[in-house]
Amino acid sequence: MIWTIPNMLTMLRILLIPVLVVAFYVPFPHHHGVSATLFLLAALTDWLDGFIARYFEQTTKLGAFLDPVADKLMVATALGLLIALYPYAWVAIPAIIIICREIIVSALREWMAEIGQRSVVKVSFIGKVKTAAQMAAISILLLKPKDLTNLWVIFGFILLYIAVILTVYSMWLYLLAAHKAVKDSQVLKD
């Protein structure tokens, strides 16, 4: 059965993307608060769908495919909104690094799955910490727009840069693990 609760939560996350964009751009009272809440809700459903899938043994191939896609779509959209909100190189550069890393690691996972080595690049603890820092940073920065003197905004940017450092570090670890797995499999073939 593909319509499990985790898969429905993942689909909800995808469907929240246009709602997030509308809430961000349509000027109504507290629209930035609504944007931040929608993003935070999406981040929480990411954790919740994984928990439910594992705990109730509701994992599916569709869910394994859609979950990371939904995460990347939501994060890339939110980072794009942050670049629009804070049009500075020091915001765009970390956002682009995060988006590029997500594309590289997704492609790496796909390739490793093709050669039967997907477990080599499974999500690590560092990846989970990176995701938590990233989700918190984006939520804070969507909530408190353009007030660069606000301590929460400063904290949000600190978290964003921590996420970038962990992003690059975790990508490096994934690439090293994949390189070792490919090298070892080549040795076995020779």
Accessible surface in RSA format (square Angstrom, percent):
REM  Atomic radii and reference values for relative SASA: ProtOr
REM  Chains: A
REM  Algorithm: Lee & Richards
REM  Probe-radius: 1.40
REM  Slices: 20
REM RES _ NUM      All-atoms   Total-Side   Main-Chain    Non-polar    All polar
REM                ABS   REL    ABS   REL    ABS   REL    ABS   REL    ABS   REL
RES MET A   1   184.20  95.4 118.87  78.7  65.33 155.5  95.81  81.5  88.38 117.1
RES ILE A   2    91.63  52.1  88.94  66.3   2.69   6.5  88.94  64.0   2.69   7.3
RES TRP A   3   122.03  49.0 120.06  58.1   1.97   4.6 100.06  53.4  21.97  35.7
RES THR A   4    13.44   9.6  10.70  10.9   2.73   6.5  13.44  18.0   0.00   0.0
RES ILE A   5    88.32  50.3  87.48  65.2   0.84   2.0  87.48  63.0   0.84   2.3
RES PRO A   6     6.53   4.8   6.38   5.8   0.15   0.6   6.53   5.4   0.00   0.0
RES ASN A   7     2.57   1.8   2.47   2.4   0.11   0.3   0.13   0.3   2.45   2.4
RES MET A   8    95.10  49.3  89.29  59.1   5.81  13.8  54.56  46.4  40.55  53.7
RES LEU A   9    28.50  15.9  28.16  20.1   0.34   0.8  28.47  20.0   0.02   0.1
RES THR A  10     2.37   1.7   2.37   2.4   0.00   0.0   0.05   0.1   2.33   3.5
RES MET A  11    54.33  28.1  54.33  36.0   0.00   0.0  50.98  43.3   3.35   4.4
RES LEU A  12    68.97  38.4  67.27  48.1   1.70   4.3  68.47  48.1   0.50   1.3
RES ARG A  13     2.63   1.1   2.63   1.3   0.00   0.0   2.63   3.6   0.00   0.0
RES ILE A  14    38.35  21.8  36.35  27.1   2.00   4.8  36.35  26.2   2.00   5.4
RES LEU A  15   113.09  63.0 107.38  76.8   5.71  14.4 109.14  76.6   3.95  10.6
RES LEU A  16    15.83   8.8  15.83  11.3   0.00   0.0  15.83  11.1   0.00   0.0
RES ILE A  17    23.81  13.6  23.81  17.7   0.00   0.0  23.81  17.1   0.00   0.0
RES PRO A  18    77.59  56.5  72.58  66.2   5.01  18.2  77.40  63.9   0.19   1.2
RES VAL A  19    75.06  49.4  72.22  65.4   2.84   6.9  74.60  64.8   0.46   1.3
RES LEU A  20     0.00   0.0   0.00   0.0   0.00   0.0   0.00   0.0   0.00   0.0
RES VAL A  21    48.38  31.8  48.38  43.8   0.00   0.0  48.38  42.0   0.00   0.0
RES VAL A  22    87.66  57.7  85.53  77.4   2.13   5.1  87.66  76.2   0.00   0.0
RES ALA A  23     5.85   5.4   4.28   6.6   1.57   3.6   5.61   7.9   0.24   0.6
RES PHE A  24    10.63   5.3   7.88   4.9   2.75   7.2   7.88   4.8   2.75   7.9
RES TYR A  25   124.45  58.1 104.73  59.6  19.71  51.3  86.45  65.0  37.99  46.8
RES VAL A  26    72.09  47.4  70.93  64.2   1.17   2.8  72.09  62.6   0.00   0.0
RES PRO A  27   117.19  85.4  92.36  84.2  24.83  90.2  93.99  77.6  23.19 144.1
RES PHE A  28    74.68  37.4  66.04  40.9   8.64  22.5  71.51  43.4   3.17   9.1
RES PRO A  29   112.39  81.9  93.12  84.9  19.28  70.1 105.24  86.9   7.15  44.5
RES HIS A  30   154.11  84.2 135.39  94.1  18.73  47.9  96.73  99.7  57.38  66.8
RES HIS A  31    32.06  17.5  32.01  22.3   0.04   0.1  18.16  18.7  13.90  16.2
RES HIS A  32    37.36  20.4  36.90  25.6   0.46   1.2  22.84  23.5  14.52  16.9
RES GLY A  33    18.30  22.6   0.00   N/A  18.30  22.6  15.64  42.9   2.66   5.9
RES VAL A  34    58.76  38.7  55.87  50.6   2.89   7.0  58.05  50.4   0.71   1.9
RES SER A  35     0.00   0.0   0.00   0.0   0.00   0.0   0.00   0.0   0.00   0.0
RES ALA A  36     6.77   6.2   6.04   9.3   0.73   1.7   6.45   9.1   0.32   0.9
RES THR A  37    87.57  62.3  84.75  85.9   2.83   6.7  61.33  82.4  26.24  39.7
RES LEU A  38    24.29  13.5  24.29  17.4   0.00   0.0  24.29  17.1   0.00   0.0
RES PHE A  39     0.40   0.2   0.40   0.2   0.00   0.0   0.40   0.2   0.00   0.0
RES LEU A  40    82.49  45.9  82.49  59.0   0.00   0.0  82.49  57.9   0.00   0.0
RES LEU A  41    77.97  43.4  76.36  54.6   1.61   4.0  77.19  54.2   0.78   2.1
RES ALA A  42     0.33   0.3   0.20   0.3   0.12   0.3   0.33   0.5   0.00   0.0
RES ALA A  43    15.40  14.2   6.37   9.8   9.04  20.6   8.09  11.4   7.31  19.4
RES LEU A  44   103.36  57.6 102.80  73.5   0.56   1.4 103.06  72.4   0.30   0.8
RES THR A  45     6.26   4.5   5.91   6.0   0.35   0.8   6.16   8.3   0.10   0.2
RES ASP A  46    25.81  18.1  21.97  21.9   3.83   9.1   1.08   2.5  24.73  24.7
RES TRP A  47   158.10  63.4 149.05  72.1   9.04  21.2 131.70  70.2  26.40  42.8
RES LEU A  48    66.05  36.8  66.05  47.3   0.00   0.0  66.05  46.4   0.00   0.0
RES ASP A  49     4.16   2.9   3.74   3.7   0.42   1.0   1.73   4.1   2.43   2.4
RES GLY A  50    15.99  19.7   0.00   N/A  15.99  19.7  15.99  43.9   0.00   0.0
RES PHE A  51    84.59  42.3  83.84  51.9   0.75   1.9  84.45  51.2   0.13   0.4
RES ILE A  52    23.50  13.4  23.50  17.5   0.00   0.0  23.50  16.9   0.00   0.0
RES ALA A  53    12.49  11.5  12.49  19.3   0.00   0.0  12.49  17.6   0.00   0.0
RES ARG A  54   155.32  65.2 137.18  69.9  18.14  43.2  71.14  97.2  84.18  51.0
RES TYR A  55   148.89  69.5 122.30  69.6  26.60  69.2  81.54  61.3  67.35  83.0
RES PHE A  56   118.63  59.3  97.86  60.6  20.76  54.0 103.27  62.6  15.36  44.0
RES GLU A  57   154.19  88.5 126.42  95.6  27.77  66.1  42.92  83.0 111.27  90.9
RES GLN A  58    54.62  30.5  48.58  35.5   6.04  14.4  14.86  31.6  39.76  30.2
RES THR A  59    97.35  69.2  73.62  74.6  23.73  56.5  46.39  62.3  50.95  77.0
RES THR A  60    31.43  22.4  17.25  17.5  14.18  33.8  27.70  37.2   3.73   5.6
RES LYS A  61   189.34  92.4 177.61 109.0  11.73  27.9 122.99 110.7  66.35  70.7
RES LEU A  62    54.49  30.3  46.32  33.1   8.16  20.5  51.02  35.8   3.47   9.3
RES GLY A  63    10.63  13.1   0.00   N/A  10.63  13.1   9.77  26.8   0.85   1.9
RES ALA A  64    65.83  60.5  47.20  72.8  18.63  42.4  59.59  83.9   6.24  16.5
RES PHE A  65   127.39  63.7 119.14  73.8   8.24  21.5 126.38  76.6   1.01   2.9
RES LEU A  66    24.10  13.4  24.10  17.2   0.00   0.0  24.10  16.9   0.00   0.0
RES ASP A  67    37.63  26.4  37.63  37.5   0.00   0.0  11.76  27.7  25.87  25.8
RES PRO A  68    38.96  28.4  38.47  35.1   0.49   1.8  38.96  32.2   0.00   0.0
RES VAL A  69    52.25  34.4  50.04  45.3   2.21   5.3  52.18  45.3   0.07   0.2
RES ALA A  70     0.00   0.0   0.00   0.0   0.00   0.0   0.00   0.0   0.00   0.0
RES ASP A  71    23.91  16.7  22.96  22.9   0.95   2.2  10.37  24.4  13.54  13.5
RES LYS A  72    45.87  22.4  42.47  26.1   3.40   8.1  30.41  27.4  15.46  16.5
RES LEU A  73    82.29  45.8  80.96  57.9   1.34   3.4  81.74  57.4   0.56   1.5
RES MET A  74     2.97   1.5   2.97   2.0   0.00   0.0   2.97   2.5   0.00   0.0
RES VAL A  75     5.23   3.4   5.23   4.7   0.00   0.0   5.23   4.5   0.00   0.0
RES ALA A  76    35.53  32.7  30.34  46.8   5.18  11.8  30.73  43.3   4.79  12.7
RES THR A  77    32.64  23.2  23.06  23.4   9.57  22.8  16.53  22.2  16.11  24.3
RES ALA A  78     0.00   0.0   0.00   0.0   0.00   0.0   0.00   0.0   0.00   0.0
RES LEU A  79     0.51   0.3   0.51   0.4   0.00   0.0   0.51   0.4   0.00   0.0
RES GLY A  80    33.80  41.7   0.00   N/A  33.80  41.7  27.16  74.5   6.64  14.9
RES LEU A  81     8.89   5.0   8.66   6.2   0.23   0.6   8.66   6.1   0.23   0.6
RES LEU A  82     0.65   0.4   0.65   0.5   0.00   0.0   0.65   0.5   0.00   0.0
RES ILE A  83    51.57  29.3  50.75  37.8   0.82   2.0  50.75  36.5   0.82   2.2
RES ALA A  84    53.17  48.9  22.86  35.3  30.31  68.9  34.17  48.1  19.00  50.3
RES LEU A  85    12.19   6.8   9.61   6.9   2.58   6.5  11.73   8.2   0.46   1.2
RES TYR A  86     0.68   0.3   0.65   0.4   0.03   0.1   0.68   0.5   0.00   0.0
RES PRO A  87    94.16  68.6  67.32  61.4  26.85  97.6  72.82  60.1  21.34 132.6
RES TYR A  88    90.52  42.3  82.78  47.1   7.74  20.1  55.20  41.5  35.32  43.5
RES ALA A  89    69.43  63.8  54.69  84.4  14.74  33.5  59.60  83.9   9.82  26.0
RES TRP A  90   105.29  42.3 100.97  48.9   4.32  10.2  88.41  47.1  16.88  27.4
RES VAL A  91     0.66   0.4   0.66   0.6   0.00   0.0   0.66   0.6   0.00   0.0
RES ALA A  92    21.76  20.0  21.76  33.6   0.00   0.0  21.76  30.6   0.00   0.0
RES ILE A  93   100.33  57.1  99.08  73.8   1.25   3.0 100.10  72.1   0.23   0.6
RES PRO A  94     1.84   1.3   1.54   1.4   0.30   1.1   1.84   1.5   0.00   0.0
RES ALA A  95     0.53   0.5   0.53   0.8   0.00   0.0   0.53   0.7   0.00   0.0
RES ILE A  96    93.78  53.4  93.52  69.7   0.27   0.6  93.78  67.5   0.00   0.0
RES ILE A  97    60.52  34.4  56.85  42.3   3.68   8.9  59.64  42.9   0.88   2.4
RES ILE A  98     0.00   0.0   0.00   0.0   0.00   0.0   0.00   0.0   0.00   0.0
RES ILE A  99    46.70  26.6  45.51  33.9   1.19   2.9  46.64  33.6   0.06   0.2
RES CYS A 100    58.75  44.4  57.32  63.9   1.43   3.4  17.76  45.0  40.99  44.2
RES ARG A 101     8.47   3.6   7.34   3.7   1.13   2.7   2.09   2.9   6.38   3.9
RES GLU A 102    12.43   7.1  12.27   9.3   0.16   0.4   9.64  18.6   2.79   2.3
RES ILE A 103   113.45  64.6 109.42  81.5   4.03   9.7 112.66  81.1   0.78   2.1
RES ILE A 104    75.80  43.1  72.74  54.2   3.06   7.4  74.70  53.8   1.11   3.0
RES VAL A 105     0.01   0.0   0.01   0.0   0.00   0.0   0.01   0.0   0.00   0.0
RES SER A 106    41.12  34.8  32.83  43.8   8.30  19.1  33.71  71.8   7.41  10.4
RES ALA A 107    60.06  55.2  48.79  75.3  11.27  25.6  56.63  79.7   3.44   9.1
RES LEU A 108    18.36  10.2  13.56   9.7   4.80  12.1  17.79  12.5   0.57   1.5
RES ARG A 109    26.40  11.1  26.40  13.5   0.00   0.0  12.80  17.5  13.60   8.2
RES GLU A 110   108.03  62.0 106.62  80.7   1.41   3.4  41.81  80.9  66.22  54.1
RES TRP A 111   121.67  48.8 118.14  57.2   3.53   8.3 100.02  53.3  21.65  35.1
RES MET A 112     0.00   0.0   0.00   0.0   0.00   0.0   0.00   0.0   0.00   0.0
RES ALA A 113    42.40  39.0  24.11  37.2  18.29  41.6  25.55  36.0  16.85  44.6
RES GLU A 114   133.72  76.8 100.67  76.2  33.05  78.7  30.94  59.8 102.78  83.9
RES ILE A 115    74.12  42.2  47.04  35.0  27.08  65.3  55.68  40.1  18.44  50.0
RES GLY A 116    64.40  79.4   0.00   N/A  64.40  79.4  35.98  98.7  28.42  63.7
RES GLN A 117    54.01  30.2  52.20  38.2   1.80   4.3   2.84   6.0  51.17  38.8
RES ARG A 118   106.13  44.6 103.61  52.8   2.53   6.0  47.59  65.0  58.54  35.5
RES SER A 119    82.59  69.8  69.28  92.5  13.31  30.7  44.77  95.3  37.83  53.0
RES VAL A 120    45.90  30.2  25.03  22.7  20.86  50.3  32.74  28.4  13.15  35.7
RES VAL A 121     0.17   0.1   0.02   0.0   0.14   0.3   0.02   0.0   0.14   0.4
RES LYS A 122   144.48  70.5 134.58  82.6   9.90  23.6  85.78  77.2  58.70  62.5
RES VAL A 123    81.29  53.5  64.53  58.4  16.76  40.4  64.53  56.1  16.76  45.5
RES SER A 124    37.21  31.4  29.14  38.9   8.07  18.6  36.34  77.4   0.87   1.2
RES PHE A 125   155.59  77.8 145.66  90.2   9.93  25.8 147.37  89.3   8.23  23.5
RES ILE A 126    45.53  25.9  45.45  33.9   0.08   0.2  45.45  32.7   0.08   0.2
RES GLY A 127     3.12   3.8   0.00   N/A   3.12   3.8   2.50   6.9   0.62   1.4
RES LYS A 128   120.09  58.6 112.21  68.8   7.88  18.8  66.73  60.1  53.36  56.8
RES VAL A 129    56.81  37.4  53.90  48.8   2.90   7.0  56.56  49.1   0.25   0.7
RES LYS A 130     9.32   4.5   9.32   5.7   0.00   0.0   0.75   0.7   8.58   9.1
RES THR A 131    39.31  28.0  39.31  39.8   0.00   0.0  25.71  34.5  13.60  20.6
RES ALA A 132    62.65  57.6  50.71  78.3  11.94  27.2  59.15  83.3   3.50   9.3
RES ALA A 133     9.93   9.1   5.22   8.1   4.71  10.7   9.23  13.0   0.70   1.9
RES GLN A 134     3.89   2.2   3.89   2.8   0.00   0.0   0.00   0.0   3.89   2.9
RES MET A 135    19.99  10.4  19.99  13.2   0.00   0.0  19.85  16.9   0.14   0.2
RES ALA A 136    38.85  35.7  31.86  49.2   6.99  15.9  38.04  53.6   0.81   2.1
RES ALA A 137     0.00   0.0   0.00   0.0   0.00   0.0   0.00   0.0   0.00   0.0
RES ILE A 138     0.00   0.0   0.00   0.0   0.00   0.0   0.00   0.0   0.00   0.0
RES SER A 139    11.65   9.8  10.76  14.4   0.89   2.0  11.02  23.5   0.63   0.9
RES ILE A 140    22.64  12.9  21.75  16.2   0.89   2.1  22.64  16.3   0.00   0.0
RES LEU A 141     0.00   0.0   0.00   0.0   0.00   0.0   0.00   0.0   0.00   0.0
RES LEU A 142     0.00   0.0   0.00   0.0   0.00   0.0   0.00   0.0   0.00   0.0
RES LEU A 143    86.97  48.4  77.94  55.8   9.03  22.7  77.94  54.7   9.03  24.3
RES LYS A 144    75.03  36.6  72.89  44.7   2.15   5.1  24.20  21.8  50.84  54.2
RES PRO A 145    38.43  28.0  26.52  24.2  11.91  43.3  26.52  21.9  11.91  74.0
RES LYS A 146   134.07  65.4 111.97  68.7  22.10  52.6  58.71  52.8  75.36  80.3
RES ASP A 147    62.58  43.8  56.78  56.5   5.80  13.7  25.19  59.3  37.39  37.3
RES LEU A 148    70.89  39.5  55.60  39.8  15.29  38.4  55.86  39.2  15.04  40.5
RES THR A 149   118.09  84.0  98.26  99.6  19.83  47.3  81.80 109.9  36.30  54.9
RES ASN A 150    35.83  24.7  27.87  26.9   7.96  19.2   8.02  19.3  27.80  26.9
RES LEU A 151   144.19  80.3 136.48  97.6   7.71  19.4 136.85  96.1   7.34  19.8
RES TRP A 152   143.96  57.8 142.62  69.0   1.34   3.2 113.57  60.6  30.39  49.3
RES VAL A 153     0.25   0.2   0.25   0.2   0.00   0.0   0.25   0.2   0.00   0.0
RES ILE A 154    70.71  40.2  69.49  51.8   1.22   2.9  70.57  50.8   0.14   0.4
RES PHE A 155    90.34  45.2  89.35  55.3   1.00   2.6  90.09  54.6   0.26   0.7
RES GLY A 156     0.00   0.0   0.00   N/A   0.00   0.0   0.00   0.0   0.00   0.0
RES PHE A 157    18.73   9.4  18.28  11.3   0.45   1.2  18.61  11.3   0.11   0.3
RES ILE A 158    90.94  51.7  86.43  64.4   4.51  10.9  90.32  65.0   0.62   1.7
RES LEU A 159    24.73  13.8  24.73  17.7   0.00   0.0  24.73  17.4   0.00   0.0
RES LEU A 160     0.64   0.4   0.64   0.5   0.00   0.0   0.64   0.4   0.00   0.0
RES TYR A 161    87.61  40.9  87.61  49.8   0.01   0.0  78.89  59.3   8.73  10.8
RES ILE A 162    74.56  42.4  74.18  55.3   0.39   0.9  74.42  53.6   0.14   0.4
RES ALA A 163     0.00   0.0   0.00   0.0   0.00   0.0   0.00   0.0   0.00   0.0
RES VAL A 164    14.06   9.2  14.06  12.7   0.00   0.0  14.06  12.2   0.00   0.0
RES ILE A 165   119.15  67.8 114.17  85.1   4.98  12.0 117.77  84.8   1.38   3.8
RES LEU A 166    30.47  17.0  30.47  21.8   0.00   0.0  30.47  21.4   0.00   0.0
RES THR A 167     0.00   0.0   0.00   0.0   0.00   0.0   0.00   0.0   0.00   0.0
RES VAL A 168    68.04  44.8  68.04  61.6   0.00   0.0  68.04  59.1   0.00   0.0
RES TYR A 169   104.34  48.7 100.53  57.2   3.81   9.9  66.90  50.3  37.44  46.2
RES SER A 170     0.52   0.4   0.12   0.2   0.40   0.9   0.38   0.8   0.13   0.2
RES MET A 171    37.10  19.2  37.10  24.6   0.00   0.0  36.99  31.5   0.11   0.1
RES TRP A 172   142.27  57.1 142.07  68.8   0.20   0.5 125.21  66.8  17.06  27.7
RES LEU A 173    62.50  34.8  58.34  41.7   4.16  10.5  58.79  41.3   3.71  10.0
RES TYR A 174     9.20   4.3   9.07   5.2   0.14   0.4   8.31   6.2   0.89   1.1
RES LEU A 175    64.18  35.7  60.49  43.3   3.70   9.3  60.83  42.7   3.35   9.0
RES LEU A 176    83.23  46.4  79.36  56.8   3.87   9.7  80.05  56.2   3.18   8.5
RES ALA A 177    35.35  32.5  25.74  39.7   9.62  21.9  33.04  46.5   2.31   6.1
RES ALA A 178     3.55   3.3   3.33   5.1   0.21   0.5   3.55   5.0   0.00   0.0
RES HIS A 179   116.37  63.6 109.90  76.4   6.47  16.5  75.33  77.6  41.03  47.7
RES LYS A 180   127.64  62.3 126.57  77.7   1.06   2.5  97.00  87.3  30.63  32.6
RES ALA A 181    13.31  12.2   4.84   7.5   8.47  19.3  11.02  15.5   2.29   6.1
RES VAL A 182    33.64  22.1  33.64  30.5   0.00   0.0  33.64  29.2   0.00   0.0
RES LYS A 183   120.60  58.8 116.46  71.5   4.14   9.9  64.40  58.0  56.20  59.9
RES ASP A 184    59.46  41.7  57.91  57.6   1.55   3.7  23.71  55.8  35.76  35.7
RES SER A 185    25.72  21.7  24.06  32.1   1.66   3.8  20.19  43.0   5.53   7.8
RES GLN A 186    86.15  48.2  86.15  63.0   0.00   0.0  30.45  64.8  55.69  42.2
RES VAL A 187    96.70  63.6  87.64  79.3   9.06  21.8  88.59  77.0   8.11  22.0
RES LEU A 188   153.01  85.2 123.48  88.3  29.52  74.2 126.96  89.2  26.04  70.1
RES LYS A 189   160.38  78.2 123.44  75.7  36.94  87.9  81.80  73.6  78.58  83.7
RES ASP A 190   150.67 105.5  88.92  88.5  61.74 146.0  61.27 144.2  89.40  89.2
END  Absolute sums over single chains surface
CHAIN  1 A    10686.8       9470.9       1215.9       8152.9       2533.9
END  Absolute sums over all chains
TOTAL         10686.8       9470.9       1215.9       8152.9       2533.9
